[in-house]
Amino acid sequence: MNENKLLNDCPEQVILTPNPRKIRIEGTCAQRAYGLFDSATGTQVTGFKKGTDGQVEFDNLDPNKHYDVGAIEGMGDDKPVFAINWTQLMRDDTDNILNNSGNLPVEFPCRYYIKNNENNSNNIFDLVDDNGDKVGEVAKLSPTGDKPEFTWVCTFRMKDDTQK
């Protein structure tokens, strides 16, 4: 697997606070930017915020919506747009986890990485789990070209193993 060389350079921790709903990313890297995606549709719902201050926060979030967090590298002055498509059957455990959190902040439990493959020229990248198994895809909608590059997604979505 030919993964991004900076995958483990930053100790990011993605935390969801239930009430009021906000997402905080601690330990951010200056070379990365972070954005939110609607978990149900995979649509990007915020612009990317650069991680230059060691922390990024998204607040005043819709409490009825579930969010995934994506990280990119090499943003520059671009305003990139991406979309996530889950290709595996995934379950969203957000409500279950939050209902058992005592209204305390909760760390996002799952992180999926980009695997560089032959589809990169089409601006579509495989999203893989720790075993290298494909769980989804990330499509770069704009701008096209080498930069920026998607690196990972943090989510409450996990492979649905209830059918086994």
DSSP file with accessible surface (Angstrom, degrees, kcal/mol):
  #  RESIDUE AA STRUCTURE BP1 BP2  ACC     N-H-->O    O-->H-N    N-H-->O    O-->H-N    TCO  KAPPA ALPHA  PHI   PSI    X-CA   Y-CA   Z-CA
    1    1 A M              0   0  120      0, 0.0     2,-1.1     0, 0.0   116,-0.1   0.000 360.0 360.0 360.0 126.1    0.0    0.0    0.0
    2    2 A N  E     +A  116   0A 119    114,-0.5   114,-1.2     3,-0.0     2,-0.2  -0.744 360.0 172.8-100.3  88.8    1.5    3.3   -1.1
    3    3 A E  E     -A  115   0A  65     -2,-1.1   112,-0.1   112,-0.2   148,-0.0  -0.490  42.6 -75.0 -96.4 165.6    0.0    5.7    1.5
    4    4 A N    >   -     0   0   17    110,-0.5     3,-1.3    -2,-0.2    -1,-0.1  -0.314  38.6-132.7 -56.9 139.0    0.7    9.4    2.1
    5    5 A K  T 3  S+     0   0  184      1,-0.2     3,-0.3     2,-0.1    -1,-0.1   0.702 101.9  55.0 -70.9 -18.1    4.1    9.8    3.8
    6    6 A L  T >  S+     0   0   38      1,-0.2     3,-1.6     2,-0.1     4,-0.4   0.312  70.9 114.9 -97.6   9.9    2.6   12.2    6.5
    7    7 A L  T <  S+     0   0    8     -3,-1.3     3,-0.3     1,-0.3    -1,-0.2   0.853  87.2  27.7 -49.7 -44.5   -0.1   10.0    7.7
    8    8 A N  T 3  S+     0   0  132     -3,-0.3    -1,-0.3     1,-0.2    -2,-0.1   0.253  92.3  98.2-107.2  14.9    1.2    9.6   11.2
    9    9 A D  S <  S+     0   0   98     -3,-1.6    -1,-0.2     1,-0.0    -2,-0.1   0.716  79.8  56.1 -74.2 -22.1    3.1   12.8   11.6
   10   10 A a  S    S-     0   0   13     -4,-0.4     2,-0.6    -3,-0.3    18,-0.1  -0.929  70.3-145.0-117.1 138.8    0.3   14.6   13.5
   11   11 A P        +     0   0  110      0, 0.0    17,-0.1     0, 0.0    15,-0.1  -0.211  37.0 173.7 -91.2  44.7   -1.3   13.4   16.8
   12   12 A E        -     0   0   11     -2,-0.6     2,-0.4    15,-0.2    15,-0.2  -0.223  15.0-168.0 -58.8 141.8   -4.8   14.7   15.8
   13   13 A Q  E     -K   26   0B  69     13,-2.2    13,-2.8     2,-0.0     2,-0.6  -0.997   8.0-153.1-130.5 123.3   -7.7   13.9   18.1
   14   14 A V  E     -K   25   0B   1     -2,-0.4    94,-2.9    11,-0.2     2,-0.4  -0.885  16.8-174.8-104.5 122.1  -11.2   14.5   16.9
   15   15 A I  E     -KL  24 107B  15      9,-3.0     9,-2.7    -2,-0.6     2,-0.5  -0.959  14.4-155.4-125.1 133.1  -13.8   15.2   19.6
   16   16 A L  E     -KL  23 106B   4     90,-3.4    90,-2.8    -2,-0.4     7,-0.2  -0.917   5.1-158.0-106.5 126.4  -17.6   15.7   19.4
   17   17 A T  E   > -K   22   0B  18      5,-3.1     5,-1.8    -2,-0.5    87,-0.1  -0.929   8.2-153.5-101.1 122.7  -19.3   17.7   22.2
   18   18 A P  T   5S+     0   0   13      0, 0.0     3,-0.3     0, 0.0    -1,-0.1   0.908  70.7  55.8 -65.8 -46.0  -23.0   16.7   22.2
   19   19 A N  T   5S+     0   0  117      1,-0.4     2,-0.1    84,-0.3     3,-0.0  -0.933 120.2  17.7-143.5 112.7  -24.6   19.8   23.7
   20   20 A P  T   5S-     0   0   91      0, 0.0    -1,-0.4     0, 0.0     2,-0.3   0.602 109.8-121.3 -71.5 149.7  -24.1   22.4   22.3
   21   21 A R  T   5 +     0   0   25     40,-0.4    40,-2.0    -3,-0.3     2,-0.3  -0.420  51.9 143.9 -68.6 118.8  -23.0   20.4   19.3
   22   22 A K  E   < -K   17   0B  58     -5,-1.8    -5,-3.1    -2,-0.3     2,-0.4  -0.987  38.1-142.2-150.7 156.4  -19.4   21.2   18.3
   23   23 A I  E     -KM  16  58B   0     35,-2.8    35,-3.1    -2,-0.3     2,-0.4  -0.986  16.6-171.5-123.0 129.1  -16.4   19.3   16.9
   24   24 A R  E     -KM  15  57B  44     -9,-2.7    -9,-3.0    -2,-0.4     2,-0.6  -0.974   9.6-159.0-122.1 133.7  -12.9   20.1   18.0
   25   25 A I  E     -KM  14  56B   0     31,-3.3    31,-2.1    -2,-0.4     3,-0.4  -0.964  15.6-166.3-112.5 115.5   -9.7   18.7   16.4
   26   26 A E  E     +KM  13  55B  59    -13,-2.8   -13,-2.2    -2,-0.6    29,-0.2  -0.753  65.4  29.3-101.4 151.5   -6.8   18.9   18.8
   27   27 A G  S    S+     0   0   28     27,-1.7    28,-0.2    -2,-0.3    -1,-0.2   0.833  81.8 176.4  73.3  33.1   -3.1   18.4   17.8
   28   28 A T        -     0   0   15     26,-1.3     2,-0.4    -3,-0.4    -1,-0.1  -0.264  24.0-125.9 -71.2 160.1   -3.7   19.8   14.3
   29   29 A a    >   -     0   0   15      1,-0.1     3,-1.5   -19,-0.1    22,-0.6  -0.847   8.2-132.9-109.1 143.8   -0.8   20.2   11.8
   30   30 A A  T 3  S+     0   0   66     -2,-0.4    22,-0.2     1,-0.3    21,-0.2   0.802 107.1  56.5 -63.3 -30.2    0.1   23.4   10.0
   31   31 A Q  T 3  S+     0   0   83     20,-0.1    43,-1.3    19,-0.1    44,-0.3   0.526 103.0  70.2 -81.9  -2.1    0.4   21.5    6.7
   32   32 A R  E <   -B   73   0A   3     -3,-1.5    19,-2.7    41,-0.2     2,-0.3  -0.792  60.4-159.8-115.4 159.0   -3.2   20.2    7.0
   33   33 A A  E     -BC  72  50A   0     39,-2.0    39,-2.6    -2,-0.3     2,-0.4  -0.950  13.6-146.0-132.1 154.3   -6.7   21.6    6.8
   34   34 A Y  E     +BC  71  49A   0     15,-2.5    15,-2.8    -2,-0.3     2,-0.3  -0.950  17.6 173.2-130.3 138.5   -9.9   20.1    8.2
   35   35 A G  E     -B   70   0A   0     35,-2.2    35,-2.8    -2,-0.4     2,-0.3  -0.927  25.6-115.7-141.3 165.1  -13.5   20.1    7.0
   36   36 A L  E     -B   69   0A   0     11,-0.3     9,-2.6    -2,-0.3    10,-1.2  -0.805  21.3-166.8-107.8 147.6  -16.9   18.6    7.8
   37   37 A F  E     -BD  68  44A   0     31,-2.6    31,-2.5    -2,-0.3     2,-0.5  -0.959  31.6-109.6-128.8 144.7  -19.0   16.2    5.8
   38   38 A D  E  >  -B   67   0A  21      5,-2.8     4,-2.9    -2,-0.3     5,-0.3  -0.632  27.6-147.7 -70.4 119.3  -22.6   15.2    6.2
   39   39 A S  T  4 S+     0   0    1     27,-2.6    -1,-0.2    -2,-0.5    28,-0.1   0.838  92.9  50.7 -61.4 -34.2  -22.3   11.5    7.3
   40   40 A A  T  4 S+     0   0   83     26,-0.4    -1,-0.2     1,-0.1    27,-0.1   0.895 126.3  20.6 -73.6 -38.9  -25.6   10.5    5.6
   41   41 A T  T  4 S-     0   0   87      2,-0.1    -2,-0.2    -3,-0.1    -1,-0.1   0.633  91.2-128.5-107.0 -19.0  -24.8   12.0    2.1
   42   42 A G     <  +     0   0    1     -4,-2.9    42,-2.2     1,-0.3     2,-0.2   0.505  58.5 146.5  79.0   5.7  -21.0   12.3    2.1
   43   43 A T  B     -E   83   0A  77     -5,-0.3    -5,-2.8    40,-0.2     2,-0.3  -0.540  56.0-115.3 -78.4 137.1  -21.5   16.0    1.0
   44   44 A Q  B     +D   37   0A  31     38,-0.7    -7,-0.3    -2,-0.2    -1,-0.1  -0.558  33.5 179.9 -70.5 127.7  -18.9   18.5    2.2
   45   45 A V        +     0   0   57     -9,-2.6     2,-0.3    -2,-0.3    -8,-0.2   0.497  60.0  34.9-112.5  -7.9  -20.8   21.0    4.5
   46   46 A T  S    S-     0   0   38    -10,-1.2     2,-0.1    12,-0.0    -1,-0.1  -0.949  81.6-106.9-136.0 163.3  -18.0   23.4    5.5
   47   47 A G        -     0   0   53     -2,-0.3     2,-0.3     1,-0.1   -11,-0.3  -0.349  50.7 -90.7 -75.1 168.0  -14.9   24.9    4.0
   48   48 A F        -     0   0   19     32,-0.2     2,-0.5   -13,-0.1   -13,-0.2  -0.666  35.5-151.1 -85.4 138.3  -11.6   23.6    5.1
   49   49 A K  E     -C   34   0A  90    -15,-2.8   -15,-2.5    -2,-0.3     2,-0.1  -0.936  20.1-119.6-109.2 131.6   -9.9   25.3    8.1
   50   50 A K  E     -C   33   0A  94     -2,-0.5     3,-0.4   -17,-0.3   -17,-0.3  -0.392  12.5-137.6 -70.5 145.0   -6.1   25.3    8.3
   51   51 A G    >   +     0   0    1    -19,-2.7     3,-1.4   -22,-0.6   -20,-0.1  -0.048  61.8 125.4 -94.0  34.3   -4.6   23.7   11.4
   52   52 A T  T 3   +     0   0   87      1,-0.3    -1,-0.2   -22,-0.2   -22,-0.2   0.732  69.1  53.5 -69.1 -22.7   -1.9   26.3   12.0
   53   53 A D  T 3  S-     0   0  145     -3,-0.4    -1,-0.3     2,-0.3   -26,-0.1   0.339 113.2-109.5 -96.0   7.0   -2.9   27.0   15.6
   54   54 A G  S <  S+     0   0   32     -3,-1.4   -27,-1.7   -28,-0.1   -26,-1.3   0.425  96.5  59.8  83.1  -4.9   -2.8   23.4   16.8
   55   55 A Q  E     -M   26   0B  93    -29,-0.2     2,-0.4   -28,-0.2    -2,-0.3  -0.977  57.9-168.2-155.4 141.1   -6.6   23.2   17.2
   56   56 A V  E     -M   25   0B   8    -31,-2.1   -31,-3.3    -2,-0.3     2,-0.4  -0.991  11.7-167.9-129.0 139.4   -9.6   23.6   14.9
   57   57 A E  E     -M   24   0B  56     -2,-0.4     2,-0.5   -33,-0.2   -33,-0.2  -0.992  14.2-167.1-133.0 139.0  -13.1   24.0   16.0
   58   58 A F  E     +M   23   0B   8    -35,-3.1   -35,-2.8    -2,-0.4     2,-0.2  -0.992  26.0 173.7-118.0 119.0  -16.5   23.8   14.3
   59   59 A D        +     0   0   83     -2,-0.5   -37,-0.2   -37,-0.2   -38,-0.1  -0.671  48.2  45.7-123.1 179.5  -19.3   25.1   16.5
   60   60 A N  S    S+     0   0  149    -39,-0.3     2,-0.2    -2,-0.2    -1,-0.2   0.879  76.7 170.1  54.8  41.3  -23.1   25.9   16.3
   61   61 A L        -     0   0   23    -40,-2.0   -40,-0.4    -3,-0.2    -1,-0.2  -0.525  45.0 -95.0 -83.6 151.7  -23.6   22.5   14.5
   62   62 A D    >   -     0   0   67     -2,-0.2     3,-1.6     1,-0.2    -1,-0.1  -0.483  29.2-150.6 -64.0 118.0  -27.0   21.1   13.7
   63   63 A P  T 3  S+     0   0   77      0, 0.0    -1,-0.2     0, 0.0   -41,-0.0   0.653  94.3  57.4 -69.2 -12.7  -27.7   18.6   16.6
   64   64 A N  T 3  S+     0   0  145      2,-0.0     2,-0.4     0, 0.0    -2,-0.1   0.419  96.4  77.7 -95.2   0.6  -29.8   16.5   14.3
   65   65 A K  S <  S-     0   0   67     -3,-1.6     2,-0.4   -26,-0.0   -27,-0.0  -0.859  70.0-140.5-113.9 145.1  -27.1   15.9   11.8
   66   66 A H        -     0   0   34     -2,-0.4   -27,-2.6    26,-0.0   -26,-0.4  -0.854  22.3-155.7-102.9 143.6  -24.1   13.5   12.0
   67   67 A Y  E     -B   38   0A  19     -2,-0.4     2,-0.3   -29,-0.2    89,-0.2  -0.903  14.5-157.6-124.8 145.8  -20.7   14.7   10.7
   68   68 A D  E     -B   37   0A   0    -31,-2.5   -31,-2.6    -2,-0.3     2,-0.5  -0.853  20.7-137.8-108.4 152.3  -17.5   13.1    9.4
   69   69 A V  E     -BF  36 154A   0     85,-2.9    85,-3.2    -2,-0.3     2,-0.3  -0.953  17.8-166.4-113.9 130.7  -14.2   15.1    9.6
   70   70 A G  E     -BF  35 153A   0    -35,-2.8   -35,-2.2    -2,-0.5     2,-0.4  -0.889   5.5-153.7-116.9 147.5  -11.8   15.1    6.7
   71   71 A A  E     -BF  34 152A   0     81,-2.4    80,-3.2    -2,-0.3    81,-1.1  -0.959  12.2-176.8-120.4 139.5   -8.2   16.2    6.5
   72   72 A I  E     -BF  33 150A   0    -39,-2.6   -39,-2.0    -2,-0.4     2,-0.3  -0.889  12.8-145.4-127.6 161.0   -6.3   17.4    3.5
   73   73 A E  E    S+BF  32 149A  18     76,-2.9    76,-2.7    -2,-0.3   -41,-0.2  -0.940  75.0  26.9-123.5 149.7   -2.7   18.5    2.8
   74   74 A G        +     0   0   33    -43,-1.3    -1,-0.2    -2,-0.3   -42,-0.1   0.854  65.4 154.9  74.9  39.2   -1.4   21.1    0.5
   75   75 A M    >   +     0   0   29    -44,-0.3     3,-1.6    -3,-0.2    -2,-0.1   0.889  13.9 168.9 -68.9 -41.0   -4.5   23.4    0.5
   76   76 A G  T 3  S-     0   0   42      1,-0.2    -1,-0.1     3,-0.0    -2,-0.0  -0.345  70.7 -36.1  61.1-140.9   -2.8   26.7   -0.4
   77   77 A D  T 3  S+     0   0  153      2,-0.1    -1,-0.2    -2,-0.0    -2,-0.1   0.334 107.6 118.7 -96.5   6.7   -5.3   29.4   -1.2
   78   78 A D    <   -     0   0   67     -3,-1.6    -3,-0.0     1,-0.1    64,-0.0  -0.222  61.2-141.4 -67.9 161.2   -7.7   27.0   -3.0
   79   79 A K        -     0   0  181    -32,-0.1    -1,-0.1     2,-0.0    -2,-0.1  -0.722  32.7-165.0-119.6  77.2  -11.2   26.3   -1.8
   80   80 A P        -     0   0    4      0, 0.0     2,-0.4     0, 0.0   -32,-0.2  -0.255  10.9-158.1 -71.5 152.6  -11.4   22.6   -2.4
   81   81 A V  E     + G   0 142A  54     61,-2.9    60,-2.6    62,-0.1    61,-1.6  -0.999  15.3 172.7-130.4 131.1  -14.5   20.5   -2.5
   82   82 A F  E     - G   0 140A   1     -2,-0.4   -38,-0.7    58,-0.2     2,-0.3  -0.851  15.8-152.0-128.6 166.9  -14.6   16.8   -1.9
   83   83 A A  E     -EG  43 139A  28     56,-1.8    56,-2.7    -2,-0.3     2,-0.4  -0.991   9.7-141.1-140.9 146.9  -17.3   14.1   -1.5
   84   84 A I  E     - G   0 138A   7    -42,-2.2     2,-0.5    -2,-0.3    54,-0.2  -0.914  12.4-172.0-110.1 135.4  -17.3   10.8    0.4
   85   85 A N  E     - G   0 137A  91     52,-2.9    52,-2.7    -2,-0.4     2,-0.6  -0.968  15.7-146.6-127.1 113.1  -19.0    7.7   -1.0
   86   86 A W  E     - G   0 136A  33     -2,-0.5    50,-0.3    50,-0.3     4,-0.1  -0.697  17.2-179.9 -80.1 117.7  -19.2    4.7    1.4
   87   87 A T        +     0   0   67     48,-1.1    49,-0.2    -2,-0.6     2,-0.2   0.689  62.9  67.1 -94.4 -20.7  -18.9    1.5   -0.8
   88   88 A Q  S    S-     0   0   90     47,-2.0     2,-0.6     1,-0.0    47,-0.1  -0.625 102.4 -95.2 -89.1 157.2  -19.1   -0.9    2.1
   89   89 A L        -     0   0  108     -2,-0.2    71,-2.8    71,-0.1     2,-0.4  -0.652  56.2-173.7 -70.3 117.6  -22.3   -1.4    4.1
   90   90 A M  E     -N  159   0C  17     -2,-0.6     2,-0.4    69,-0.3    69,-0.2  -0.900  18.7-147.9-119.7 146.9  -21.6    0.9    7.1
   91   91 A R  E     -N  158   0C  67     67,-3.1    67,-2.4    -2,-0.4     2,-0.7  -0.887  13.6-136.8-111.5 147.8  -23.5    1.6   10.3
   92   92 A D  E     +N  157   0C  49     -2,-0.4     3,-0.3    65,-0.2     4,-0.2  -0.910  20.2 179.2-106.8 111.2  -23.6    5.0   12.0
   93   93 A D     >  +     0   0   33     63,-1.6     4,-2.5    -2,-0.7     5,-0.3   0.191  47.3 112.0 -96.0  16.0  -23.2    4.6   15.8
   94   94 A T  H  > S+     0   0    3      1,-0.2     4,-2.8     2,-0.2     5,-0.3   0.940  78.7  44.0 -56.4 -54.3  -23.3    8.3   16.6
   95   95 A D  H  > S+     0   0   87     -3,-0.3     4,-2.7     1,-0.2    -1,-0.2   0.922 114.3  49.6 -60.5 -43.8  -26.7    8.3   18.4
   96   96 A N  H  > S+     0   0   94     -4,-0.2     4,-0.9     2,-0.2    -1,-0.2   0.930 114.1  45.0 -61.0 -45.4  -25.9    5.2   20.4
   97   97 A I  H >< S+     0   0   44     -4,-2.5     3,-0.6     1,-0.2    -2,-0.2   0.935 115.3  46.7 -66.4 -44.5  -22.5    6.5   21.5
   98   98 A L  H ><>S+     0   0   16     -4,-2.8     3,-1.5    -5,-0.3     5,-0.7   0.885 107.3  57.1 -66.8 -36.7  -23.8   10.0   22.4
   99   99 A N  H 3<5S+     0   0  129     -4,-2.7     3,-0.3     1,-0.3    -1,-0.2   0.747 112.4  42.6 -65.7 -22.1  -26.8    8.6   24.3
  100  100 A N  T <<5S+     0   0  124     -4,-0.9    -1,-0.3    -3,-0.6    -2,-0.2   0.217  94.4  83.7-105.8  14.1  -24.4    6.7   26.5
  101  101 A S  T X 5S-     0   0   22     -3,-1.5     3,-1.2    -5,-0.1    -1,-0.1   0.523  93.1-125.0 -95.0  -6.7  -21.9    9.5   27.0
  102  102 A G  T 3 5 -     0   0   64     -4,-0.3    -3,-0.1    -3,-0.3    -2,-0.1   0.829  69.3 -66.4  64.7  27.6  -23.6   11.3   29.9
  103  103 A N  T 3 <S+     0   0   89     -5,-0.7   -84,-0.3     1,-0.2    -1,-0.2   0.697 104.4 135.7  63.2  20.9  -23.5   14.4   27.6
  104  104 A L    <   -     0   0  115     -3,-1.2    -1,-0.2    -6,-0.1   -88,-0.1  -0.634  66.5 -84.3 -92.3 157.3  -19.6   14.4   27.9
  105  105 A P        -     0   0   70      0, 0.0     2,-0.4     0, 0.0   -88,-0.2  -0.286  46.1-155.2 -59.8 146.0  -17.3   15.0   24.9
  106  106 A V  E     -L   16   0B  23    -90,-2.8   -90,-3.4    -3,-0.1     2,-0.3  -0.982  12.3-126.6-129.4 135.0  -16.6   11.8   22.8
  107  107 A E  E     -L   15   0B 102     -2,-0.4   -92,-0.3   -92,-0.2   -94,-0.0  -0.605  36.7-104.4 -78.6 138.4  -13.7   11.0   20.6
  108  108 A F        -     0   0   11    -94,-2.9   -94,-0.2    -2,-0.3    48,-0.1  -0.454  32.3-151.3 -60.4 129.8  -14.5   10.0   17.1
  109  109 A P        +     0   0   67      0, 0.0     2,-0.4     0, 0.0    47,-0.2   0.731  66.1  55.0 -82.9 -22.7  -14.0    6.2   17.1
  110  110 A C  E     -H  155   0A  21     45,-1.9    45,-2.5     2,-0.0     2,-0.4  -0.922  52.1-175.8-122.9 139.1  -13.0    5.4   13.5
  111  111 A R  E     -H  154   0A  50     -2,-0.4     2,-0.4    43,-0.2    43,-0.2  -0.999   6.2-170.0-130.7 128.4  -10.3    6.7   11.1
  112  112 A Y  E     -H  153   0A  14     41,-2.7    41,-2.6    -2,-0.4     2,-0.2  -0.945  11.7-147.6-118.5 141.2  -10.0    5.7    7.5
  113  113 A Y  E     -HI 152 128A  37     15,-2.2    15,-3.1    -2,-0.4     2,-0.4  -0.688  18.2-107.2-109.7 159.6   -7.1    6.6    5.3
  114  114 A I  E     - I   0 127A   1     37,-1.9     2,-0.6    -2,-0.2  -110,-0.5  -0.678  26.9-155.0 -82.8 133.4   -6.6    7.4    1.6
  115  115 A K  E     -AI   3 126A  68     11,-2.6    11,-1.0    -2,-0.4     2,-0.3  -0.958  17.0-130.7-109.3 119.7   -4.8    4.7   -0.3
  116  116 A N  E     +A    2   0A  36   -114,-1.2  -114,-0.5    -2,-0.6     2,-0.2  -0.531  43.7 154.7 -68.7 132.2   -3.0    6.0   -3.4
  117  117 A N    >   -     0   0   25     -2,-0.3     3,-1.6  -116,-0.1     4,-0.2  -0.834  59.9 -77.4-146.1-174.0   -4.0    3.9   -6.4
  118  118 A E  G >  S+     0   0  161      1,-0.3     3,-0.7    -2,-0.2     4,-0.1   0.673 118.0  69.3 -68.9 -14.6   -4.3    4.0  -10.2
  119  119 A N  G > > +     0   0   50      1,-0.2     3,-2.2     2,-0.1     5,-1.2   0.546  69.1  96.8 -79.3  -6.1   -7.6    6.0  -10.0
  120  120 A N  G X 5S+     0   0   45     -3,-1.6     3,-2.1     1,-0.3    -1,-0.2   0.820  73.1  64.0 -55.4 -32.5   -5.8    9.1   -8.7
  121  121 A S  G < 5S+     0   0  101     -3,-0.7    -1,-0.3     1,-0.3    -2,-0.1   0.760 101.6  51.7 -65.1 -20.3   -5.7   10.5  -12.2
  122  122 A N  G < 5S-     0   0  106     -3,-2.2    -1,-0.3     2,-0.2    -2,-0.2   0.287 117.7-114.8 -93.7   7.6   -9.5   10.6  -12.1
  123  123 A N  T < 5S+     0   0   27     -3,-2.1    17,-3.1     1,-0.2     2,-0.4   0.813  79.1 123.9  59.6  32.8   -9.4   12.5   -8.7
  124  124 A I  E   < - J   0 139A  57     -5,-1.2     2,-0.4    15,-0.2    -2,-0.2  -0.995  40.6-170.7-122.6 127.8  -11.0    9.5   -7.0
  125  125 A F  E     - J   0 138A  14     13,-3.0    13,-2.7    -2,-0.4     2,-0.3  -0.938  22.9-117.4-123.5 140.3   -9.2    7.9   -4.0
  126  126 A D  E     -IJ 115 137A  22    -11,-1.0   -11,-2.6    -2,-0.4     2,-0.5  -0.553  19.6-146.8 -75.3 137.8   -9.9    4.7   -2.1
  127  127 A L  E     -IJ 114 136A   0      9,-3.2     8,-3.1    -2,-0.3     9,-1.5  -0.931  26.4-175.4-104.1 120.9  -10.7    5.1    1.6
  128  128 A V  E     -IJ 113 134A   2    -15,-3.1   -15,-2.2    -2,-0.5     6,-0.2  -0.865  21.0-129.0-124.5 155.6   -9.4    2.1    3.5
  129  129 A D    >   -     0   0   18      4,-2.2     3,-2.0    -2,-0.3   -17,-0.1  -0.168  51.0 -79.7 -85.7-173.7   -9.5    0.7    7.1
  130  130 A D  T 3  S+     0   0  134      1,-0.3    -1,-0.1   -19,-0.1   -18,-0.0   0.726 131.8  54.7 -62.7 -22.4   -6.4   -0.3    9.2
  131  131 A N  T 3  S-     0   0  133      2,-0.1    -1,-0.3     0, 0.0     3,-0.1   0.417 118.9-109.3 -89.3  -1.0   -6.3   -3.6    7.3
  132  132 A G  S <  S+     0   0   16     -3,-2.0     2,-0.4     1,-0.3    -2,-0.1   0.549  70.7 145.4  83.8   7.3   -6.2   -1.9    3.9
  133  133 A D        -     0   0   79      1,-0.1    -4,-2.2     2,-0.0    -1,-0.3  -0.653  54.3-114.4 -81.4 133.6   -9.7   -3.0    3.0
  134  134 A K  E     + J   0 128A  71     -2,-0.4    -6,-0.3    -6,-0.2     3,-0.1  -0.458  41.2 164.6 -70.9 129.0  -11.7   -0.5    1.0
  135  135 A V  E     -     0   0A   0     -8,-3.1   -47,-2.0     1,-0.3   -48,-1.1   0.485  64.1 -28.2-116.2 -15.6  -14.7    1.0    2.8
  136  136 A G  E     -GJ  86 127A   0     -9,-1.5    -9,-3.2   -50,-0.3     2,-0.3  -0.970  58.2-104.5-175.3-172.0  -15.4    3.9    0.5
  137  137 A E  E     -GJ  85 126A  45    -52,-2.7   -52,-2.9    -2,-0.3     2,-0.5  -0.967  12.9-147.6-136.4 152.6  -14.1    6.5   -1.9
  138  138 A V  E     -GJ  84 125A   0    -13,-2.7   -13,-3.0    -2,-0.3     2,-0.5  -0.992  15.9-159.1-119.8 127.8  -13.3   10.2   -1.8
  139  139 A A  E     -GJ  83 124A  28    -56,-2.7   -56,-1.8    -2,-0.5     2,-0.7  -0.920  13.1-139.1-109.1 131.5  -13.8   12.2   -4.9
  140  140 A K  E     +G   82   0A  11    -17,-3.1   -58,-0.2    -2,-0.5    -2,-0.0  -0.805  22.1 178.6 -86.4 114.5  -12.1   15.6   -5.5
  141  141 A L  E     +     0   0A 105    -60,-2.6   -59,-0.2    -2,-0.7    -1,-0.2   0.810  57.0  40.4 -87.8 -34.5  -14.7   17.8   -7.1
  142  142 A S  E    S+G   81   0A  49    -61,-1.6   -61,-2.9     1,-0.3    -1,-0.4  -0.931 100.4  22.5-168.0 153.4  -12.6   20.9   -7.4
  143  143 A P  S    S-     0   0   39      0, 0.0    -1,-0.3     0, 0.0     2,-0.1   0.782  74.5-146.3 -75.6 162.1  -10.0   22.1   -8.0
  144  144 A T        +     0   0  108     -3,-0.2     2,-0.2    -2,-0.1     3,-0.2  -0.414  53.1  61.9 -85.3 164.5   -8.5   19.4  -10.1
  145  145 A G  S    S-     0   0   38      1,-0.2    -3,-0.0    -2,-0.1   -22,-0.0  -0.651  99.9 -47.5 115.4-172.0   -4.8   18.6  -10.1
  146  146 A D  S    S+     0   0  138     -2,-0.2    -1,-0.2     3,-0.0    -2,-0.0   0.813  98.8  95.4 -71.0 -35.8   -2.2   17.3   -7.6
  147  147 A K        +     0   0  112     -3,-0.2   -73,-0.1     2,-0.1     2,-0.1  -0.883  67.8  31.8-115.7 148.8   -3.1   19.6   -4.7
  148  148 A P  S    S-     0   0    0      0, 0.0     2,-0.4     0, 0.0   -74,-0.2   0.670  74.1-161.4 -78.1 162.5   -4.7   19.5   -2.3
  149  149 A E  E     -F   73   0A  55    -76,-2.7   -76,-2.9    -2,-0.1     2,-0.2  -0.915  15.9-128.5-111.6 135.4   -4.6   15.8   -1.3
  150  150 A F  E     +F   72   0A   3     -2,-0.4   -78,-0.3   -78,-0.2     3,-0.1  -0.560  27.7 175.4 -75.7 141.9   -7.1   14.1    1.0
  151  151 A T  E     -     0   0A   0    -80,-3.2   -37,-1.9     1,-0.4     2,-0.3   0.749  51.9 -16.0-118.2 -43.4   -5.4   12.2    3.8
  152  152 A W  E     -FH  71 113A   0    -81,-1.1   -81,-2.4   -39,-0.2    -1,-0.4  -0.992  43.7-138.6-159.2 166.1   -8.0   10.7    6.2
  153  153 A V  E     -FH  70 112A   0    -41,-2.6   -41,-2.7    -2,-0.3     2,-0.4  -0.998  11.6-156.9-130.1 131.7  -11.6   10.7    7.4
  154  154 A C  E     +FH  69 111A   3    -85,-3.2   -85,-2.9    -2,-0.4     2,-0.3  -0.933  32.2 150.1-105.0 135.7  -12.7   10.5   11.1
  155  155 A T  E     - H   0 110A   0    -45,-2.5   -45,-1.9    -2,-0.4   -87,-0.1  -0.955  58.3-125.5-155.8 166.4  -16.2    9.2   11.6
  156  156 A F  S    S+     0   0    1     -2,-0.3   -63,-1.6   -89,-0.2     2,-0.3   0.356  81.0 108.0 -95.1  -1.2  -18.6    7.3   13.8
  157  157 A R  E     +N   92   0C  38    -65,-0.2     2,-0.3   -47,-0.1   -65,-0.2  -0.625  45.7 173.6 -80.5 136.1  -19.4    5.1   10.8
  158  158 A M  E     -N   91   0C  35    -67,-2.4   -67,-3.1    -2,-0.3    -2,-0.0  -0.947  42.4 -76.5-139.2 159.1  -18.1    1.5   10.9
  159  159 A K  E     -N   90   0C  62     -2,-0.3     2,-1.1   -69,-0.2   -69,-0.3  -0.283  49.1-119.0 -55.7 134.5  -18.4   -1.6    8.8
  160  160 A D        +     0   0   36    -71,-2.8     3,-0.4     1,-0.2   -71,-0.1  -0.681  42.1 166.3 -80.6 101.6  -21.7   -3.2    9.4
  161  161 A D    >   +     0   0   89     -2,-1.1     3,-1.2     1,-0.2    -1,-0.2   0.263  50.1  98.2 -99.0  10.9  -20.8   -6.6   10.8
  162  162 A T  T 3  S+     0   0   91      1,-0.2    -1,-0.2    -3,-0.0    -2,-0.1   0.692  75.7  62.2 -72.3 -17.2  -24.4   -7.4   12.0
  163  163 A Q  T 3         0   0  148     -3,-0.4    -1,-0.2     0, 0.0    -2,-0.1   0.542 360.0 360.0 -83.7  -8.8  -25.0   -9.5    8.9
  164  164 A K    <         0   0  216     -3,-1.2    -3,-0.0     0, 0.0     0, 0.0  -0.491 360.0 360.0 -82.8 360.0  -22.3  -12.0    9.7
